[in-house]
Amino acid sequence: MPRPRTEALHDMAEGLDMRPLADVAGVLARGQIAAAEVVLAAAPTIADGAAAMANTIRAGGVLHYVAAGSSGLMAAADAQELGGTFSIQPAQLRIHMAGGLPTGVEMPGDTEDATESLQDTLTDLSTRDTIIAVSASGSTPYTLAAAQTARSAGATIVAIANNTGSALLELADHPICLATPPEVISGSTRMGAGTAQKIALNMLSTLMAVELGHVHDGMMVNVRADNIKLRARARSIVRRIANVEQTAAETALEMAQGEVKPAALIAATGVSADKAYEILRETEGNLRAALARKT
């Protein structure tokens, strides 16, 4: 069997440890850039996966992020941002990381082979759900077992792997192959492969938010404004969309209990809070469509 690309030697590997650190730093940086560039080729499949994720949220299903090791950390980071950034409800998000999310600095490597816990944690999978499965090799036992369980349950599988033709991609409804070059440090997939995974995961969740109407002119209009910075951002967003002064934006946000979409609609059109919510329900939360309604 040929060696997986993620385990191959980089063409600058020979004598790497004898070079000045500044030279090695340049090699590492170029390796990261090369890894990031491969995501462009996967953009259409990433968009398809994001649409499937949006369908799951609309249907009241659950997004299950599944991975091990550094891929698990990337997946968990993306999942944990969705509430604060786009107000995706916690009940619609799950993180399944081999061995559980680490609470300290140690992350045991043998947990990626431990598949037993998945039988309990994935028992409630349904056809409404989507699994986002991430594995650099595409052959991690924990991630593969989760994908197989999802296949049996009829759930949608969005898979990210860095080796073409890998088992995980073969199982997926939306196979996202990030064919990153060999790592500068062979097999250290937290580097190039991890960088590409992070970009793809961020794209998936952001494109999902766009599809759900949570982005308007590049602004996060479904943000949960629960700290000083985000409250200031909410005011700025309402001011920009409605073209009003700060006082009017603050008043609209108070009427909308801090929610940006109805506040923007109130400030832009002068409708009541109840009417704003009614219009947004009718437009499935799409602010642009709501603004086009006017009344």
MITOR-231393 format. One record per atom (N, C-alpha, C): x, y, z. Coordinates in pm, whole numbers, padded with zeros to 5 digits, always signed. Example, Ala and Ser with C-alpha at 12.3 -4.5 7.8 and 13.67 -1.06 7.14 Angstrom:
2
+01319-00569+00780+01230-00450+00780+01320-00330+00780+01285-00225+00708+01367-00106+00714+01290+00003+00787
END
This chain:
295
+00085-00120+00000+00000+00000+00000+00088+00125+00000+00062+00223-00088+00145+00343-00090+00131+00423+00038+00239+00492+00073+00237+00573+00195+00140+00690+00177+00054+00716+00278-00036+00832+00268+00043+00960+00250-00015+01053+00177+00054+01180+00151+00085+01253+00281-00002+01238+00381+00021+01306+00509+00140+01248+00585+00191+01131+00542+00307+01070+00606+00433+01081+00522+00423+01138+00403+00538+01148+00313+00636+01254+00361+00760+01246+00312+00862+01345+00347+00851+01467+00257+00863+01582+00318+00864+01709+00246+00993+01720+00165+00985+01791+00052+01105+01798-00033+01216+01885+00027+01187+01956+00137+01291+02033+00205+01334+01967+00336+01293+01840+00355+01318+01774+00482+01465+01742+00506+01534+01704+00402+01673+01662+00420+01760+01777+00471+01825+01753+00585+01913+01853+00645+01841+01967+00712+01709+01955+00727+01630+02064+00786+01683+02105+00923+01719+02005+01004+01761+02035+01141+01899+02098+01149+01971+02106+01037+02103+02167+01037+02101+02310+00985+01983+02357+00942+01974+02490+00885+01948+02593+00995+01981+02720+00971+01950+02825+01068+01799+02830+01094+01763+02861+01217+01622+02863+01252+01541+02958+01164+01600+03069+01127+01528+03164+01042+01494+03101+00907+01583+03018+00854+01555+02948+00729+01443+02847+00747+01449+02773+00858+01344+02674+00886+01209+02744+00902+01211+02860+00966+01087+02936+00983+01025+02969+00848+01109+03006+00752+01059+03036+00618+00999+02913+00552+01064+02798+00569+01011+02674+00512+00875+02641+00574+00864+02658+00706+00739+02630+00774+00628+02723+00726+00660+02851+00711+00559+02947+00666+00512+02914+00526+00605+02882+00438+00567+02848+00300+00484+02719+00297+00515+02626+00389+00435+02504+00400+00292+02532+00437+00272+02627+00529+00138+02665+00570+00062+02732+00455+00130+02818+00383+00067+02886+00270+00025+02786+00163+00115+02690+00133+00084+02587+00033-00036+02504+00076-00044+02474+00205-00158+02396+00256-00288+02474+00243-00283+02602+00273-00404+02684+00265-00455+02694+00123-00366+02697+00026-00408+02716-00113-00490+02601-00167-00472+02480-00111-00544+02365-00167-00694+02373-00138-00732+02455-00040-00874+02464-00004-00956+02521-00120-00896+02605-00201-00968+02666-00314-01029+02560-00404-00956+02453-00428-01006+02348-00518-01128+02278-00460-01140+02280-00329-01251+02211-00263-01372+02301-00238-01364+02428-00280-01469+02524-00249-01609+02478-00291-01629+02422-00412-01765+02380-00449-01822+02273-00355-01738+02176-00316-01785+02071-00226-01810+02126-00086-01729+02220-00044-01751+02285+00086-01885+02358+00085-01916+02424-00024-02045+02495-00035-02162+02397-00028-02149+02282-00093-02254+02180-00087-02273+02129+00055-02160+02105+00124-02168+02060+00263-02233+02163+00353-02202+02289+00329-02261+02398+00409-02412+02404+00387-02459+02383+00265-02602+02383+00237-02671+02270+00313-02605+02154+00320-02661+02041+00395-02669+02074+00544-02568+02141+00596-02570+02182+00736-02684+02280+00762-02705+02373+00671-02814+02470+00685-02949+02399+00686-02963+02298+00601-03088+02222+00598-03113+02152+00732-03007+02104+00794-03020+02039+00925-03067+02139+01030-03011+02259+01030-03052+02360+01128-03198+02399+01103-03237+02419+00979-03375+02455+00947-03474+02347+00991-03432+02221+00977-03521+02110+01008-03525+02077+01157-03449+02152+01237-03444+02124+01380-03353+02008+01416-03266+01969+01324-03173+01860+01349-03050+01907+01424-02951+01819+01432-02831+01845+01511-02707+01831+01422-02613+01922+01438-02482+01912+01376-02388+01841+01473-02332+01729+01431-02240+01652+01514-02099+01667+01458-02011+01732+01532-01871+01744+01492-01795+01626+01553-01726+01547+01468-01660+01425+01513-01516+01423+01464-01421+01402+01556-01281+01394+01518-01197+01350+01637-01069+01330+01611-00974+01292+01716-00850+01380+01705-00776+01391+01815-00649+01462+01814-00662+01607+01772-00563+01654+01694-00564+01795+01654-00682+01827+01563-00727+01730+01485-00848+01752+01404-00968+01776+01495-00970+01706+01609-01078+01726+01705-01077+01865+01764-00958+01917+01790-00948+02053+01844-00997+02155+01743-00963+02134+01616-01011+02225+01511-01163+02220+01501-01218+02098+01501-01363+02082+01489-01435+02143+01609-01381+02118+01728-01444+02170+01850-01443+02322+01850-01332+02382+01807-01322+02528+01805-01429+02588+01714-01452+02524+01599-01554+02576+01508-01693+02563+01568-01722+02448+01625-01854+02425+01684-01881+02522+01799-01780+02547+01880-01800+02631+01998-01818+02778+01964-01782+02817+01844-01799+02957+01802-01937+02985+01745-02012+02882+01710-02136+02903+01636-02245+02968+01719-02245+02945+01849-02346+03010+01933-02324+03160+01942-02203+03201+01977-02174+03342+01995-02173+03420+01866-02130+03357+01756-02118+03428+01629-02250+03435+01552-02322+03323+01550-02443+03317+01467-02567+03274+01545-02557+03264+01677-02671+03227+01763-02732+03092+01726-02650+02997+01681-02698+02861+01663-02723+02802+01802-02838+02744+01824-02876+02699+01956-02792+02579+02002-02753+02577+02130-02671+02467+02182-02733+02330+02159-02867+02322+02163-02934+02193+02145-02913+02137+02005-02867+02221+01912-02846+02176+01775-02699+02151+01744-02615+02147+01846-02472+02126+01827-02420+02019+01922-02335+01930+01871-02270+01830+01954-02123+01819+01911-02036+01799+02008-01895+01774+01979-01861+01635+02029-01809+01550+01940-01766+01415+01977-01616+01407+01947-01535+01418+02049-01390+01410+02032-01340+01285+02101-01259+01209+02032-01206+01086+02088-01137+01113+02222-01183+01046+02326-01128+01068+02459-01189+01185+02532-01280+01258+02468-01342+01375+02528-01256+01499+02510-01318+01614+02525-01243+01740+02513-01141+01749+02625-01015+01777+02595-00912+01783+02699-00934+01901+02793-00907+01878+02919-00918+01985+03019-00781+02033+03065-00678+01966+03021-00541+02004+03056-00454+02005+02932-00323+01994+02951-00231+02002+02838-00203+01868+02773-00248+01760+02834-00223+01628+02778-00340+01582+02694-00307+01522+02578-00410+01468+02490-00364+01329+02447-00410+01222+02515-00364+01087+02486-00388+01049+02340-00290+00982+02281-00301+00946+02140-00381+00820+02116-00394+00732+02216-00460+00605+02192-00611+00618+02182-00665+00733+02219-00812+00748+02220-00871+00745+02079-00791+00773+01976-00848+00775+01841-00888+00635+01795-00841+00533+01867-00880+00396+01836-01000+00350+01918-01042+00429+02017-01149+00389+02109-01285+00429+02051-01354+00332+01998-01482+00360+01931-01604+00321+02014-01581+00257+02128-01694+00202+02205-01793+00309+02250-01742+00425+02291-01830+00529+02345-01928+00583+02242-01896+00568+02113-01981+00622+02008-02119+00555+02006-02124+00428+02047-02252+00357+02046-02354+00428+02134-02306+00487+02245-02397+00557+02335-02422+00701+02290-02316+00770+02247-02330+00912+02217-02402+00941+02085-02408+00840+01997-02472+00862+01867-02601+00782+01850-02657+00735+01960-02778+00653+01951-02898+00730+01899-02900+00862+01919-03017+00940+01880-03002+01006+01743-02905+00963+01663-02890+01018+01528-03016+00996+01446-03052+01099+01368-03170+01086+01282-03137+01133+01141-03232+01117+01052-03212+01159+00913-03205+01310+00899-03246+01383+01003-03237+01530+00999-03097+01579+01029-03014+01493+01088-02884+01534+01141-02774+01531+01035-02669+01605+01063-02549+01604+00979-02427+01581+01068-02340+01493+01024-02212+01472+01092-02103+01541+01011-02020+01619+01080-01902+01679+01018-01783+01601+01073-01730+01511+00994-01625+01419+01037-01491+01464+00979-01391+01476+01066-01262+01531+01024-01150+01436+01061-01065+01403+00965-00949+01316+00989-00846+01344+00883-00726+01381+00923-00622+01410+00825-00593+01289+00737-00577+01173+00800-00547+01051+00725-00668+01001+00649-00787+01029+00703-00909+00973+00646-00932+00830+00688-00854+00783+00785-00866+00644+00829-00870+00630+00981-00887+00739+01054-00891+00733+01200-01009+00646+01245-00984+00540+01323-01092+00447+01361-01212+00516+01427-01188+00609+01518-01297+00677+01588-01387+00752+01490-01324+00825+01399-01400+00906+01304-01471+00818+01201-01403+00712+01158-01465+00619+01063-01587+00550+01125-01575+00509+01250-01686+00441+01317-01806+00535+01328-01781+00661+01357-01890+00759+01366-01957+00776+01230-01878+00782+01125-01935+00797+00991-02016+00675+00952-01970+00557+00988-02045+00435+00958-02177+00431+01034-02175+00477+01159-02299+00485+01238-02395+00584+01174-02342+00696+01129-02425+00797+01063-02486+00743+00935-02407+00667+00859-02458+00607+00736-02574+00513+00766-02561+00433+00870-02667+00339+00907-02794+00412+00952-02776+00529+01015-02890+00606+01066-02954+00694+00960-02892+00704+00846-02946+00789+00740-02913+00935+00756-02818+00967+00845-02776+01106+00863-02684+01146+00747-02675+01276+00723-02586+01329+00619-02443+01335+00672-02348+01299+00587-02207+01298+00628-02129+01399+00545-02072+01497+00614-01976+01589+00553-01839+01548+00607-01750+01509+00520-01620+01457+00565-01506+01542+00512-01409+01565+00599-01287+01638+00561-01169+01546+00585-01089+01523+00481-00967+01443+00495-00861+01499+00401-00736+01465+00429-00625+01520+00352-00558+01419+00261-00615+01300+00251-00563+01196+00161-00671+01156+00063-00643+01166-00065-00740+01129-00167-00773+00980-00157-00898+00946-00185-00938+00806-00187-00944+00740-00051-00939+00817+00056-00939+00759+00191-01078+00706+00226-01082+00615+00323-01207+00548+00360-01314+00647+00406-01273+00749+00480-01370+00846+00530-01439+00920+00415-01362+00960+00316-01420+01030+00201-01513+00939+00123-01482+00810+00117-01568+00716+00045-01705+00703+00111-01712+00723+00244-01838+00711+00317-01925+00836+00308-01867+00947+00266-01932+01078+00280-02031+01109+00169-02135+01184+00207-02224+01244+00107-02157+01365+00045-02078+01434+00125-02006+01553+00079-01859+01536+00117-01780+01469+00030-01639+01443+00061-01551+01563+00026-01490+01623+00128-01405+01740+00108-01260+01694+00119-01195+01680+00006-01056+01635+00004-00964+01757+00001-00882+01771+00102-00784+01879+00111-00646+01816+00091-00606+01805-00034-00484+01732-00068-00360+01818-00040-00335+01839+00088-00222+01922+00129-00089+01854+00098+00016+01933+00073+00148+01875+00048+00199+01803+00173+00303+01719+00158+00363+01655+00276+00403+01760+00380+00389+01723+00506+00424+01815+00614+00575+01838+00619+00613+01959+00657+00756+01988+00675+00813+01895+00782+00737+01869+00886+00771+01768+00985+00679+01650+00957+00731+01545+00898+00649+01437+00847+00548+01384+00949+00423+01379+00908+00318+01325+00993+00262+01421+01095+00319+01541+01107+00269+01638+01205+00153+01715+01143+00038+01650+01139-00076+01705+01065-00145+01819+01137-00097+01856+01257-00150+01977+01320-00102+02102+01244-00007+02082+01152+00051+02194+01079-00026+02219+00949+00028+02178+00836-00038+02208+00708-00178+02152+00698-00194+02023+00729-00326+01961+00720-00424+02030+00815-00377+02061+00935-00462+02129+01032-00503+02268+00987-00411+02339+00925-00442+02473+00873-00552+02465+00767-00538+02370+00675-00640+02354+00571-00774+02311+00632-00770+02224+00731-00893+02182+00798-00963+02300+00865-00886+02383+00933-00946+02499+01001-01013+02591+00900-00948+02616+00789-01007+02702+00686-01137+02640+00635-01134+02510+00605-01253+02443+00552-01367+02444+00654-01336+02418+00779-01440+02419+00884-01500+02558+00899-01415+02660+00901-01465+02798+00911-01550+02834+00791-01511+02787+00674-01590+02812+00554-01725+02742+00562-01725+02617+00606-01851+02542+00617-01951+02616+00706-01907+02653+00825-02000+02716+00920-02041+02856+00875-01949+02930+00813-01983+03065+00767-02077+03059+00647-02051+02968+00554-02140+02952+00439-02279+02905+00485-02282+02818+00586-02410+02777+00643-02486+02898+00695-02416+02987+00764-02480+03108+00818-02530+03198+00706-02455+03209+00599-02500+03288+00483-02629+03228+00428-02632+03096+00412-02749+03027+00360-02870+03046+00451-02847+03054+00582-02956+03071+00678-03001+03216+00692-02933+03308+00623-02971+03449+00631-02913+03520+00752-02807+03464+00809-02746+03523+00928-02633+03619+00895-02610+03644+00766-02507+03738+00722-02571+03837+00625-02545+03965+00646-02601+04070+00561-02490+04167+00527-02457+04177+00397-02347+04266+00353-02220+04242+00435-02189+04116+00462-02067+04084+00535-02074+04110+00684-02192+04135+00738-02208+04158+00882-02286+04044+00946-02245+04006+01068-02309+03894+01138-02435+03943+01209-02547+03938+01139-02670+03997+01191-02746+03905+01286-02693+03785+01309-02755+03697+01409-02663+03678+01528-02574+03774+01548-02478+03767+01658-02550+03778+01792-02498+03708+01891-02551+03718+02027-02469+03824+02101-02526+03940+02122-02454+04053+02182-02455+04042+02334-02364+03960+02386-02365+03934+02530-02240+03985+02602-02166+04076+02540-02056+04143+02610-02041+04284+02552-01955+04365+02613-01942+04506+02573-01904+04519+02426-01808+04439+02383-01763+04447+02244-01877+04414+02147-01950+04308+02177-02056+04266+02085-02176+04360+02087-02202+04421+02203-02311+04520+02206-02275+04641+02120-02149+04681+02126-02104+04791+02041-02112+04752+01893-02077+04626+01864-02087+04579+01726-02231+04578+01679-02322+04534+01766-02464+04531+01730-02515+04670+01696-02477+04771+01777-02518+04909+01749-02466+04953+01613-02339+04920+01588-02277+04960+01462-02347+04895+01343-02383+04768+01356-02451+04697+01248-02588+04760+01220-02664+04785+01325-02797+04844+01308-02785+04982+01244-02689+05063+01291-02669+05196+01234-02639+05188+01086-02551+05096+01048-02509+05086+00909-02624+05038+00819-02695+04935+00863-02802+04880+00780-02918+04977+00767-02958+05037+00879-03076+05124+00880-03043+05269+00845-02912+05301+00842-02868+05439+00814-02930+05537+00913-02911+05506+01043-02965+05590+01149-02852+05629+01244-02882+05724+01332-02785+05766+01433-02780+05664+01548-02678+05679+01633-02657+05583+01742-02776+05573+01836-02837+05686+01868-02951+05684+01961-03065+05600+01905-03094+05616+01777-03201+05539+01714-03167+05390+01712-03039+05360+01689-02997+05220+01688-03012+05158+01827-02972+05234+01930-02985+05185+02067-03131+05163+02105-03217+05254+02065-03360+05240+02094-03418+05116+02027-03380+05095+01902-03430+04979+01828-03380+04850+01892-03255+04849+01936-03201+04730+02001-03272+04701+02134-03306+04805+02206-03382+04787+02330-03519+04728+02300-03585+04779+02197-03717+04728+02159-03708+04581+02116-03596+04544+02055-03578+04408+02005-03503+04319+02103-03487+04367+02227-03419+04290+02331-03280+04246+02289-03212+04335+02219-03073+04312+02181-03052+04231+02055-03158+04189+01989-03144+04110+01867-03127+04201+01746-03023+04173+01668-02985+04265+01561-03086+04267+01447-03132+04152+01401-03222+04149+01285-03350+04231+01308-03427+04202+01413-03547+04285+01433-03514+04430+01462-03401+04456+01529-03364+04594+01558-03336+04670+01428-03267+04608+01336-03239+04673+01207-03368+04700+01132-03461+04606+01139-03589+04624+01071-03671+04736+01136-03669+04742+01268-03739+04849+01340-03681+04986+01304-03546+04993+01310-03480+05121+01284-03497+05166+01139-03498+05071+01047-03505+05106+00904-03645+05140+00858-03747+05078+00918-03883+05092+00867-03982+05155+00964-03945+05160+01092-04034+05217+01191-04145+05124+01237-04137+04994+01201-04240+04900+01246-04223+04871+01395-04324+04815+01457-04315+04776+01597-04230+04651+01610-04190+04620+01732-04112+04499+01756-04191+04376+01716-04319+04372+01753-04401+04256+01718-04410+04238+01567-04426+04349+01495-04435+04341+01350-04302+04296+01289-04192+04345+01347-04060+04305+01298-04041+04154+01310-04078+04100+01426-04066+03955+01446-04157+03879+01350-04275+03932+01326-04369+03866+01235-04312+03860+01093-04256+03972+01048-04199+03976+00914-04081+03880+00903-03998+03877+01005-03882+03786+01002-03924+03640+01003-04032+03608+01073-04083+03470+01067-04128+03436+00925-04196+03531+00863-04248+03507+00728-04135+03494+00625-04023+03559+00652-03909+03552+00559-03803+03453+00606-03840+03367+00700-03750+03263+00753-03620+03323+00805-03631+03439+00868-03516+03501+00931-03420+03571+00836-03458+03585+00711-03370+03651+00614-03393+03802+00620-03295+03875+00672-03311+04018+00693-03328+04094+00562-03254+04056+00459-03267+04127+00331-03408+04116+00276-03464+03996+00284-03600+03976+00238-03698+04055+00327-03670+04060+00456-03758+04133+00549-03754+04282+00519-03636+04335+00492-03624+04477+00461-03695+04511+00330-03695+04418+00238-03762+04442+00110-03914+04448+00126-03963+04387+00235-04108+04390+00261-04156+04528+00303-04072+04601+00375-04099+04737+00422-04202+04741+00535-04314+04675+00519-04418+04679+00623-04469+04538+00650
END
